């Protein structure tokens, strides 16, 4: 059942996800379709997708630190960066979900850009330079170097040189031992 609209395409992908074994690594990080229906309105028919709750937005996580102190009381730096342990955990979950999708031939393409992603790479490089200047307080020098290795590989201009989600999970920055 091929669809041309965005909601129809997303619904089709969610139907494919339903066929994945729930015990497979990464399945728990994937969205689950609970229901779908169409609504007729003055601007035509609109497909609605009902998904299970996915958790808070990252912007909300950044506004309160892990012990419940609002960012405006926790200090200037805390409103810019999530704690390292939380950044790693969120990144691992995303990569496990993507890896599971890739094993089943589902590729998340995201938004296409006119410049071939160069702007995104430039933003990433400025993040790398910022992290090089302002190391987070809760990150060791070794962790910082490991993170910079991840960023350099992920932000490569040559898409063929970029690691897959499964490969990224093997990088030292994502290990639990640090």
C-alpha positions as CSV (number, residue, x, y, z in Angstrom):
1,X,0.0,0.0,0.0
2,X,2.1,2.9,-1.3
3,X,1.1,6.4,-0.2
4,X,2.1,9.7,-1.7
5,X,1.3,12.0,1.3
6,X,3.6,12.3,4.4
7,X,1.1,10.8,6.9
8,X,0.4,7.9,4.5
9,X,4.1,7.3,4.0
10,X,4.7,7.4,7.8
11,X,1.8,5.0,8.4
12,X,3.3,2.6,5.8
13,X,6.6,2.7,7.7
14,X,4.8,2.1,11.0
15,X,3.1,-0.9,9.5
16,X,6.5,-2.3,8.6
17,X,7.7,-1.7,12.1
18,X,4.8,-3.8,13.5
19,X,6.2,-6.8,11.7
20,X,9.6,-6.6,13.6
21,X,10.1,-9.1,16.5
22,X,9.4,-7.1,19.7
23,X,12.4,-9.0,21.4
24,X,14.9,-7.7,18.8
25,X,17.5,-5.2,20.0
26,X,16.3,-1.6,19.2
27,X,12.6,-2.5,18.8
28,X,11.7,-0.7,22.1
29,X,13.1,2.5,20.8
30,X,10.8,2.5,17.7
31,X,7.5,4.3,17.5
32,X,4.4,2.1,17.8
33,X,1.2,2.8,15.8
34,X,-1.8,2.4,18.1
35,X,-4.5,3.5,15.6
36,X,-5.1,5.6,12.5
37,X,-8.1,7.3,11.0
38,X,-9.1,10.0,8.6
39,X,-10.8,13.3,9.3
40,X,-12.8,15.2,6.7
41,X,-12.5,19.0,7.0
42,X,-13.0,22.1,4.9
43,X,-9.4,21.6,3.5
44,X,-10.0,18.0,2.5
45,X,-9.2,14.7,4.1
46,X,-6.5,14.4,6.7
47,X,-4.9,11.2,7.9
48,X,-4.3,11.0,11.7
49,X,-1.8,8.7,13.3
50,X,-2.1,7.7,17.0
51,X,1.3,6.7,18.5
52,X,2.2,5.7,22.0
53,X,3.6,8.4,24.2
54,X,7.3,9.1,23.2
55,X,8.6,11.1,26.2
56,X,9.5,14.7,26.8
57,X,11.0,17.0,24.2
58,X,14.8,17.6,24.5
59,X,14.1,21.3,25.1
60,X,12.2,20.4,28.2
61,X,14.9,18.1,29.4
62,X,17.4,20.9,29.0
63,X,15.3,23.3,31.0
64,X,15.4,21.2,34.3
65,X,18.5,19.4,35.4
66,X,18.5,15.8,36.6
67,X,17.8,16.7,40.3
68,X,14.9,19.0,39.4
69,X,16.7,22.3,39.7
70,X,15.5,24.8,37.0
71,X,18.3,25.9,34.6
72,X,18.1,29.5,35.8
73,X,19.2,28.3,39.2
74,X,21.6,25.6,38.1
75,X,24.1,28.0,36.4
76,X,24.5,29.5,32.9
77,X,26.2,26.4,31.3
78,X,23.5,23.9,32.3
79,X,21.0,25.4,30.0
80,X,23.1,24.7,26.9
81,X,24.1,21.1,27.4
82,X,22.4,18.0,28.7
83,X,24.4,16.1,31.3
84,X,26.9,13.8,29.6
85,X,25.3,10.6,30.9
86,X,21.9,11.7,29.6
87,X,23.4,12.7,26.2
88,X,25.0,9.2,25.8
89,X,21.8,7.4,26.9
90,X,19.6,9.3,24.4
91,X,22.2,8.9,21.6
92,X,22.4,5.1,22.3
93,X,18.6,4.7,22.2
94,X,18.4,6.6,18.9
95,X,21.2,4.6,17.4
96,X,19.7,1.3,18.5
97,X,16.4,2.2,17.0
98,X,18.0,3.3,13.7
99,X,20.1,0.1,13.6
100,X,17.0,-2.0,14.1
101,X,15.3,-0.1,11.2
102,X,18.3,-0.6,9.0
103,X,18.4,-4.3,9.6
104,X,14.9,-4.5,8.2
105,X,15.7,-2.3,5.1
106,X,13.9,0.8,6.5
107,X,16.1,3.9,6.1
108,X,15.3,7.2,7.8
109,X,16.2,9.9,5.3
110,X,15.0,12.9,7.1
111,X,14.7,16.3,5.4
112,X,16.6,16.9,2.2
113,X,18.5,20.1,1.8
114,X,19.4,22.0,-1.3
115,X,23.1,22.2,-0.3
116,X,23.5,18.4,0.2
117,X,23.7,18.7,3.9
118,X,26.7,21.1,3.9
119,X,24.9,23.5,6.3
120,X,24.3,20.7,8.8
121,X,27.9,19.7,8.6
122,X,29.0,23.3,9.1
123,X,26.7,23.5,12.2
124,X,28.3,20.3,13.5
125,X,31.8,21.6,12.9
126,X,30.9,24.7,14.9
127,X,29.6,22.4,17.7
128,X,32.9,20.6,17.6
129,X,34.8,23.8,17.9
130,X,32.6,25.0,20.8
131,X,33.1,21.7,22.6
132,X,36.8,22.0,22.0
133,X,36.8,25.4,23.7
134,X,34.1,24.7,26.4
135,X,34.4,21.2,27.7
136,X,31.4,20.2,29.8
137,X,32.1,20.0,33.5
138,X,30.9,16.4,33.8
139,X,33.1,15.1,30.9
140,X,36.6,13.8,31.3
141,X,39.3,14.7,28.8
142,X,39.2,11.1,27.5
143,X,35.5,11.3,27.0
144,X,35.8,14.6,25.2
145,X,38.4,13.2,22.8
146,X,36.1,10.1,22.2
147,X,33.2,12.5,21.5
148,X,35.2,14.5,19.0
149,X,36.1,11.3,17.2
150,X,32.4,10.5,16.9
151,X,31.6,14.0,15.6
152,X,34.4,14.0,13.0
153,X,33.2,10.7,11.6
154,X,29.5,11.5,11.6
155,X,30.0,15.0,10.1
156,X,32.2,13.8,7.2
157,X,31.4,15.6,3.9
158,X,31.8,12.2,2.2
159,X,28.6,10.3,3.0
160,X,30.3,7.0,2.1
161,X,32.8,7.6,5.0
162,X,30.1,8.1,7.6
163,X,29.6,5.2,10.0
164,X,26.2,3.4,10.2
165,X,24.2,3.4,13.4
166,X,25.5,-0.1,14.3
167,X,29.1,1.0,13.7
168,X,28.5,4.1,15.9
169,X,27.3,2.0,18.8
170,X,30.8,0.4,18.9
171,X,32.6,3.7,19.4
172,X,34.2,4.1,22.7
173,X,32.1,7.3,23.6
174,X,29.0,5.1,23.7
175,X,30.4,2.4,25.9
176,X,29.3,2.1,29.5
177,X,32.8,1.8,30.8
178,X,33.6,5.5,30.7
